[in-house]
Amino acid sequence: MTAGATDPARHDAAPEDALLDTARAWLGQDPDVQTRAELGELIDRAERGDAAASADLGNRFAGRLAFGTAGLRGELGAGSNRMNRVLVAQAAAGLAAFLLERGGDGGDGPSVVIGYDGRRNSRVFAQDSAELFAGAGLRAILLPRLLPTPVLAFAVRELGASAGVMVTASHNPPNDNGYKVYLGGHDEGAQIVSPVDAEIAEHIRRIAEAGDVGALPRSLGYATAPESLVDAYVTATAAVAPAPADTQGFTWVYTAMHGVGWETLSRILDAAGYPEPVPVDAQLDPDGAFPTVAFPNPEEPGAMDLAFETARSVNADLVIANDPDADRLAVAVPDPHAPGGWRRLTGNQIGLLLGWRAARLARAADVPPGASLACSLVSSPGLKAVADHYGLDFHTTLTGFKWISRAPGLVYGFEEALGYLVNPETVRDKDGISAAIAMLGLVTEARARGESLARVLAEFDATFGFFASEQISIRVADVSSIGRIMAALRARHPSSIGGVAVEKVDDLLVGVDELPSGDVLRLWLADGSRVIIRPSGTEPKLKLYLDVRGDSADDAKTRIATLAGGARDLLDEVG
């Protein structure tokens, strides 16, 4: 070989050697027996030339799981691109450094309250975080057991904490977990928004680059929150809608979707005076394996099949479901025209009904000027019609309750993805439990008038207009394909969708209506219809949100079907 020439085999081996070195360094600081064994086996196989093991390692260490406004969320497993104890330790230490830099509550220093749900490793991640927060000199408070996300959001405000952490992946697939961050003080217990996420991420980066998480100080000097904290949440939530005097004969079904909602909800039902539901027994207790559903999300096909089966067996009037961390609410009603005799209401239908209820209560309470209803920009425009009718302000925000909860003068907010904020003075996040109580109040009050929930929906249409919505979700194997589709749509705007001309395109990346920048395209059509296209913030999906307003229920149904067909054709063209 001539001087200066490079051995091709040695050149190819260099990246492989670097990858193995990275994996070995990670293995050396991993405190978890399971992920250490998992990673150790992969390293051994890769060292023996196993191409599949090398590819797996490459994926696990292809960057870091990004920390953003939603915190962390991803698949469980070893590696910097997975959720595990090393990554959580780095996140906890980074958040602690951010809070210490930011300053604390008076002379007591920063405080953090930590909650966790029933997913695999949630308790472990929460315990690690409490020890690391305490070791960093923060006042750390761990919730007394696995509890719904809304209880953690409540605790941040109730305890006057500087921040809160909830270990949950909400309704994601079974092998995922996550790490949500809330801020107290001026943020009033809301989830973080930019630029705080970037500031925390920078601290996390510095912690990760410093090396071994085993060297981070830990302490068992954290506190456990008292049961009185949960009692306070129960009392406040029961007051959202106390049961009417007569609920005799009202039969309803509840599923917790293998999550943590039932224990807390059952106490609130008793305090508020509602009859106990007929439970979906197979899904009532927390089980991080989610054995009866493919995806523990009430929106997914088949997720509520057991609830409908139970409802048919008892001739129920209503079905209510929470997602696994109980921050979302699903509702279904009897419908002889629906498959199986039951129809799940859309998130927009629930959101508009609860918004109507909130607006009536606000007017009856003579709320001060500036009181408002708010929803995300992808949710139904029907909420603005409600606000206008009752003389309330209305705000449109980017998707997510980190934005909705910050709307000025908020008395109620929702997003179409089954998220509802009915008690903003108590919780500054979506809350599927308080929303369930509000819905039970609405249903039982209507029942006392001799009306069904389906009849109330018809009354809404007659009062505010015939709104119809549909969502198209495209799940992808390669997340980068979403970026290619969005780029193609930006490069060449469609001239029409479903035979209706596109009159205007708003690209939120460049800023629209004082909204923060976001990867969202909003298309306005000549007939007043609207199409919004954006990537999902938590799943590998591209989402399209379609909204129309018709002259009648049948007209709205026809318009939305035509628009949906056109939207699918558009995706076929650019995908």
KAGILIN-V901349 format. One record per residue. N is the residue number from 1. RES is the residue in one letter. PHI is phi as a letter, one per 30 degrees, with the letter a starting at -180 (999 if undefined). OMEGA is omega as a letter, one per 20 degrees, with the letter a starting at -180 (* if undefined). Layout:
n;res;phi;omega
N;RES;PHI;OMEGA
N;RES;PHI;OMEGA
This chain:
n;res;phi;omega
1;M;999;a
2;T;d;r
3;A;d;r
4;G;i;r
5;A;d;a
6;T;c;r
7;D;d;a
8;P;e;a
9;A;d;r
10;R;d;r
11;H;d;r
12;D;d;a
13;A;d;a
14;A;e;r
15;P;d;r
16;E;d;r
17;D;d;r
18;A;d;r
19;L;d;r
20;L;d;r
21;D;d;r
22;T;d;a
23;A;d;r
24;R;d;r
25;A;d;r
26;W;d;r
27;L;e;a
28;G;d;a
29;Q;c;a
30;D;d;a
31;P;d;a
32;D;c;a
33;V;d;a
34;Q;d;a
35;T;d;r
36;R;d;r
37;A;d;r
38;E;d;a
39;L;d;r
40;G;e;r
41;E;d;r
42;L;d;r
43;I;d;r
44;D;e;a
45;R;d;r
46;A;d;r
47;E;d;r
48;R;d;r
49;G;j;r
50;D;d;a
51;A;d;a
52;A;d;r
53;A;d;r
54;S;d;r
55;A;d;r
56;D;d;r
57;L;d;r
58;G;e;r
59;N;d;a
60;R;d;a
61;F;c;r
62;A;d;a
63;G;i;a
64;R;c;r
65;L;e;a
66;A;d;r
67;F;c;a
68;G;b;a
69;T;d;r
70;A;d;a
71;G;i;r
72;L;c;r
73;R;a;r
74;G;a;a
75;E;d;r
76;L;d;r
77;G;l;r
78;A;d;r
79;G;j;a
80;S;d;r
81;N;c;r
82;R;b;r
83;M;d;a
84;N;a;a
85;R;d;r
86;V;d;a
87;L;d;r
88;V;d;r
89;A;d;r
90;Q;d;r
91;A;d;a
92;A;d;r
93;A;d;r
94;G;d;r
95;L;d;r
96;A;d;r
97;A;d;r
98;F;d;a
99;L;d;r
100;L;d;r
101;E;d;a
102;R;d;a
103;G;j;a
104;G;c;a
105;D;c;a
106;G;i;a
107;G;c;a
108;D;d;a
109;G;i;a
110;P;d;r
111;S;b;a
112;V;b;r
113;V;c;a
114;I;b;r
115;G;b;a
116;Y;a;r
117;D;c;a
118;G;c;r
119;R;d;r
120;R;d;r
121;N;i;a
122;S;d;r
123;R;d;a
124;V;d;a
125;F;d;r
126;A;d;r
127;Q;d;r
128;D;e;a
129;S;d;r
130;A;e;a
131;E;d;a
132;L;d;r
133;F;d;r
134;A;d;r
135;G;d;r
136;A;d;r
137;G;j;r
138;L;d;r
139;R;d;a
140;A;c;a
141;I;b;a
142;L;c;r
143;L;d;a
144;P;d;a
145;R;a;r
146;L;d;a
147;L;b;r
148;P;d;r
149;T;e;r
150;P;e;r
151;V;d;r
152;L;d;r
153;A;d;r
154;F;d;a
155;A;d;a
156;V;e;a
157;R;d;a
158;E;d;a
159;L;c;a
160;G;i;a
161;A;d;r
162;S;d;a
163;A;a;r
164;G;b;r
165;V;b;r
166;M;c;r
167;V;d;a
168;T;a;r
169;A;c;r
170;S;h;a
171;H;c;r
172;N;d;r
173;P;e;a
174;P;e;a
175;N;c;r
176;D;c;r
177;N;b;a
178;G;a;a
179;Y;b;a
180;K;c;a
181;V;b;r
182;Y;c;r
183;L;b;r
184;G;c;r
185;G;i;a
186;H;d;r
187;D;d;r
188;E;h;r
189;G;i;r
190;A;d;r
191;Q;d;a
192;I;d;r
193;V;b;r
194;S;d;j
195;P;c;a
196;V;e;a
197;D;e;a
198;A;d;r
199;E;d;r
200;I;d;a
201;A;e;r
202;E;d;r
203;H;d;r
204;I;d;r
205;R;e;a
206;R;d;r
207;I;d;a
208;A;d;a
209;E;d;r
210;A;d;r
211;G;j;a
212;D;d;r
213;V;d;r
214;G;d;r
215;A;d;r
216;L;d;a
217;P;d;r
218;R;b;r
219;S;a;r
220;L;d;a
221;G;d;r
222;Y;d;r
223;A;c;r
224;T;c;a
225;A;d;a
226;P;d;r
227;E;d;r
228;S;d;r
229;L;d;r
230;V;d;r
231;D;e;a
232;A;d;r
233;Y;d;r
234;V;e;a
235;T;d;a
236;A;d;a
237;T;d;r
238;A;d;a
239;A;d;r
240;V;d;a
241;A;a;r
242;P;e;a
243;A;d;r
244;P;d;a
245;A;d;a
246;D;c;r
247;T;c;a
248;Q;d;r
249;G;i;r
250;F;d;a
251;T;c;r
252;W;b;a
253;V;c;r
254;Y;b;r
255;T;b;r
256;A;c;r
257;M;h;a
258;H;i;a
259;G;c;a
260;V;c;a
261;G;d;a
262;W;d;a
263;E;e;a
264;T;d;a
265;L;d;a
266;S;d;r
267;R;d;a
268;I;d;r
269;L;e;r
270;D;d;a
271;A;d;a
272;A;d;r
273;G;j;a
274;Y;d;r
275;P;d;r
276;E;d;r
277;P;d;r
278;V;d;a
279;P;d;r
280;V;d;a
281;D;e;a
282;A;d;a
283;Q;b;a
284;L;d;a
285;D;c;r
286;P;d;r
287;D;a;a
288;G;d;r
289;A;d;a
290;F;h;a
291;P;d;a
292;T;c;a
293;V;b;r
294;A;d;r
295;F;b;a
296;P;d;a
297;N;b;a
298;P;e;r
299;E;d;a
300;E;d;r
301;P;e;r
302;G;i;a
303;A;d;a
304;M;c;a
305;D;e;r
306;L;d;r
307;A;d;r
308;F;d;r
309;E;d;r
310;T;d;a
311;A;d;r
312;R;d;a
313;S;d;a
314;V;c;a
315;N;h;a
316;A;d;r
317;D;c;a
318;L;a;r
319;V;b;r
320;I;b;r
321;A;b;r
322;N;c;r
323;D;d;a
324;P;e;r
325;D;c;r
326;A;i;r
327;D;c;r
328;R;b;a
329;L;b;r
330;A;c;a
331;V;b;r
332;A;b;a
333;V;b;r
334;P;d;r
335;D;a;a
336;P;d;a
337;H;c;a
338;A;d;r
339;P;e;a
340;G;i;r
341;G;i;a
342;W;b;a
343;R;b;r
344;R;d;r
345;L;d;r
346;T;d;r
347;G;d;r
348;N;d;r
349;Q;d;r
350;I;d;a
351;G;d;r
352;L;d;r
353;L;d;r
354;L;d;r
355;G;d;r
356;W;d;r
357;R;d;a
358;A;d;a
359;A;d;r
360;R;d;r
361;L;d;r
362;A;d;r
363;R;d;r
364;A;d;a
365;A;d;r
366;D;h;a
367;V;d;a
368;P;d;r
369;P;e;a
370;G;j;r
371;A;d;a
372;S;b;r
373;L;c;a
374;A;b;r
375;C;a;r
376;S;d;a
377;L;d;r
378;V;c;a
379;S;c;a
380;S;d;r
381;P;d;r
382;G;d;a
383;L;d;r
384;K;d;r
385;A;d;r
386;V;d;r
387;A;e;r
388;D;d;a
389;H;d;a
390;Y;c;r
391;G;i;r
392;L;c;r
393;D;d;r
394;F;b;r
395;H;b;r
396;T;c;a
397;T;b;r
398;L;d;a
399;T;d;r
400;G;j;a
401;F;d;r
402;K;d;r
403;W;c;a
404;I;e;a
405;S;d;a
406;R;c;r
407;A;d;a
408;P;d;r
409;G;i;a
410;L;d;r
411;V;c;r
412;Y;a;r
413;G;b;r
414;F;a;r
415;E;b;a
416;E;d;a
417;A;d;r
418;L;i;r
419;G;c;a
420;Y;b;r
421;L;c;a
422;V;c;a
423;N;b;a
424;P;d;r
425;E;d;a
426;T;c;a
427;V;b;r
428;R;c;r
429;D;a;r
430;K;d;a
431;D;b;a
432;G;d;a
433;I;d;r
434;S;d;r
435;A;d;r
436;A;d;r
437;I;d;r
438;A;d;r
439;M;d;r
440;L;d;r
441;G;d;a
442;L;d;a
443;V;d;a
444;T;d;r
445;E;d;r
446;A;d;a
447;R;d;r
448;A;d;r
449;R;d;a
450;G;i;a
451;E;c;r
452;S;c;r
453;L;d;r
454;A;d;r
455;R;d;r
456;V;d;r
457;L;d;r
458;A;d;r
459;E;d;r
460;F;d;a
461;D;e;a
462;A;d;a
463;T;d;a
464;F;c;a
465;G;k;a
466;F;c;a
467;F;c;r
468;A;b;a
469;S;b;r
470;E;a;r
471;Q;b;r
472;I;c;r
473;S;c;r
474;I;c;r
475;R;d;a
476;V;c;r
477;A;d;a
478;D;c;a
479;V;d;a
480;S;d;r
481;S;d;r
482;I;d;r
483;G;d;r
484;R;d;r
485;I;d;r
486;M;d;r
487;A;d;r
488;A;d;r
489;L;d;r
490;R;d;a
491;A;d;a
492;R;b;r
493;H;d;r
494;P;d;r
495;S;d;r
496;S;a;r
497;I;b;a
498;G;i;r
499;G;i;r
500;V;c;a
501;A;d;r
502;V;d;a
503;E;c;a
504;K;a;r
505;V;b;r
506;D;c;r
507;D;c;a
508;L;d;r
509;L;d;a
510;V;c;r
511;G;j;a
512;V;b;r
513;D;h;r
514;E;i;r
515;L;d;r
516;P;d;r
517;S;d;r
518;G;a;a
519;D;d;a
520;V;b;r
521;L;c;r
522;R;b;a
523;L;c;r
524;W;c;a
525;L;c;a
526;A;d;a
527;D;c;r
528;G;j;r
529;S;d;a
530;R;b;r
531;V;b;r
532;I;b;a
533;I;b;r
534;R;a;r
535;P;d;r
536;S;d;r
537;G;d;a
538;T;b;a
539;E;b;r
540;P;d;a
541;K;b;r
542;L;c;a
543;K;c;r
544;L;c;a
545;Y;c;a
546;L;c;r
547;D;b;r
548;V;b;r
549;R;b;a
550;G;c;r
551;D;d;r
552;S;a;r
553;A;d;r
554;D;d;r
555;D;d;r
556;A;d;a
557;K;d;r
558;T;d;a
559;R;d;a
560;I;d;r
561;A;d;r
562;T;d;r
563;L;d;r
564;A;d;r
565;G;d;r
566;G;d;r
567;A;d;r
568;R;d;r
569;D;d;r
570;L;d;r
571;L;d;r
572;D;d;a
573;E;d;a
574;V;c;a
575;G;d;*
